[in-house]
Each structure stands twice: as C-alpha cells, then as structure tokens.
C-alpha cells in the first residue's frame, strides 16, 4: 500500500491576515498554485484526482498550494482587492523561502497570476494559466447572476458547470456541495463575486515578459475556450494549448498530456513520465476480528481455520449483496470498496451482525475518498484513513469518518458521535461516528 502522508497545513501572515498553505515535494523548482473562487487546501484532497495530480507535479517541483484570503482555511475577511491577493502570494512564498517560482493560476486565479507576474517579474520564473480569462463574464447583469449564485450556494448546483464529469459519480453532487460550503459562506461568495465581476487585466497583459503557457479545455462549460484564446493572444509570445473535455477543474479527467506539458514547460523535459493508474472515488471498508490471536490460541488451529472459512464466506456473500468489491481477506478481516457510502455502511453493519452470530466480534472502519486501482489491489490515502478509523473502533462497532456521514445525509442511517481523534500517520484531528443498526 501507499505510505504517502498528506502535507500539513501551515499559515503565513500577510499583513494582519493568516493565509493557509501546504507544501508538497522537495524538488529544486517551486510551483505556486493560485486557486479560483472555490478553494480549500485540505478538503480538496478528498476529491477525486486532486492529491494524485499534485503528487505528479511534486515529482519535478516543490508544489505550494494556498487558500486566498476570504476562502477555505484562510482568514475570512471582507472582499479583498487584487493587490491584497498578490500580497498573499508573496507572503506564502516568503514563508516557505521561495525567492522565485513558476506560478500557475487557475480560473479566476489566472488574471491575478498574470498581474502578479507583470508586477513582480523578479519573483516569477514561468507563468502558467489554466481555464483563465482576462475580462470577467460576470460584469454583465451582475445582480441577477449574484442572486442566482447565492440562492443555490452550498447545494453543489453552482459547481455543476465546473465539474460535470463528477455528477455521474456516486456522491458527486454531495462532494461539490461540501466544497462550496467549506470554500466560502454565502455572504463571502457574494462579496467575492462582486470583486471578480470587476476583473479586467487586459491593459497589463502586453507588459508581461515572463515565458507564459496558457491552457484550456475545448468544451469548458464554466469559462468558454474563447476567453482562454483571447487571454493568450494578448500576452507576448504566450504558448496556447487546448485539451479535450468539459471540466473546468484542472485535476479532473485524462490529465497525463496536461501534466506532461506542465513539466516540459517548467523544467524543459518530460523525464518523470508516470505509470497510468486508474483513480476513482470510493468508500473503503476495513474490518478486523477482535482478539483474533487469543481466540486462535484458545480454539486450536483446526477449529480456528474452520471458523475463519465461515467468516470469509459470510464476507463474500455480504459484500456481494451490497454491491461492493471484496479486494482481499487479511487473515482476520477484510478490505472492500463500494461505489456508494450508504451501501458500505449497511454492509458493515450486516457483516458485523452476521459475524457476531458465529462468535466473531468485529470492529469496522469506513472512509470515503480517492483510491488508486492497481491490478487487483488498491492504494491511496483513503485506504490508510479507513484502516486508521477501524483501529479506533471497539468490539462490534462500525466507525466512520465525517465525510461518510456528510455523504449519507438523508439516507436513513443514524450515527453517534465518538469524538475527535488523531489518526496515526495522517495529519489533523478526525471526527468519528459510530453507525447504528
């Protein structure tokens, strides 16, 4: 399994404002990622593809991500100006000791990155812009657009255009709804929308003398490709690359060509070609037989083996009943994945009850996140998280992470709070809940 540990969140002081940031990788080249209007440096790791994308970048660059002021884990303040946002980039770079970096702006982060490159060319080695624009499309009929955004904020409706491929995945709309809620409050998003509606960096684009790569997906539903073409055409000697797809989110879909182009532009070569690994969003279930070693010693090898065979048969039948995928038995437990968190929780409860009837008390842990499919095995942070959640469970208890409870809201399942815990090898504290039959 993968021993990768998520980067820790730190804070840089920009004036009186604290800016949340993370650093991944130790390569000599720095790459600062400037987010759009939706951002959360920690929860983004729970979304499909994000962590894997940054890990690929970290093979050739020290990747620096952050939440702009007013968003995510940074201080929630009144609508900041572009000048203040540029100060935040400098503050984060100073905090991590980066004197000069490649800067990659995404969506609304693109015009800010362009302005930063023009204003502080001594701090920018290369400029990369994805899904960006020079003139905001929100300027026309702002009040109506802002009212529509506020009305639906927190439901996932706004992000449907930004990430259409996630809609088809189980729990996709719930994930997008949580991203919206964690990124900014309705009042904050209105203030940010008002500020973004005034963006027009066209006058400064001809002054950029930094090597620039502009990238855009041809079917982008959030920011039409015409905006990307116009952006590139106004920056001297900028290179423009189009990619297939509709997703505005940069880490979604087939990203290998995209990642290769970034590496080549930043480093001058494509030395770190990665092996193609399929990544999906799944709910991971780990179970373990309580006191299995002592029980085996008391029963004897033959009787214990027969009981384990019954356990494995029950596991296969129960996982199949709830449309899960039994990845492996672990000797005294199982690892299974599900495309729906509700079915995963019900499977865990049913399996625990059935095993209890044959004298095998189980403990179980569940977490929903991105996993990597590797032949017949799986890997990724979600696997480790589920195992660590299970380790906190008592006998006959099914523990789940908060993300699972969020995704099954309204599904008729009940949970009891089990407090906040530190999980070995995983940063931060995790709120855990016991599922109830």
GIHU-V908219 format. One record per helix or strand of 2 or more residues. SS is the DSSP state (2 for helix, 1 for strand). FROM is the first residue (numbers start at 1). LEN is the number of residues. If there is no record, write none. Layout:
BEGIN
[[SS & FROM & LEN] [SS & FROM & LEN]]
END
This chain:
BEGIN
[[1 & 10 & 5] [1 & 17 & 8] [1 & 30 & 5] [2 & 43 & 4] [2 & 50 & 8] [1 & 62 & 5] [2 & 82 & 14] [1 & 101 & 6] [2 & 108 & 12] [2 & 121 & 3] [1 & 124 & 7] [2 & 142 & 11] [2 & 158 & 3] [2 & 164 & 4] [2 & 172 & 12] [2 & 186 & 12] [2 & 202 & 4] [1 & 212 & 6] [2 & 225 & 9] [1 & 239 & 5] [2 & 256 & 12] [1 & 278 & 12] [2 & 292 & 8] [2 & 301 & 21] [1 & 325 & 5] [1 & 334 & 5] [2 & 341 & 17] [1 & 362 & 13] [1 & 377 & 3] [2 & 381 & 11] [1 & 397 & 5] [2 & 402 & 6] [1 & 414 & 10] [1 & 426 & 11]]
END
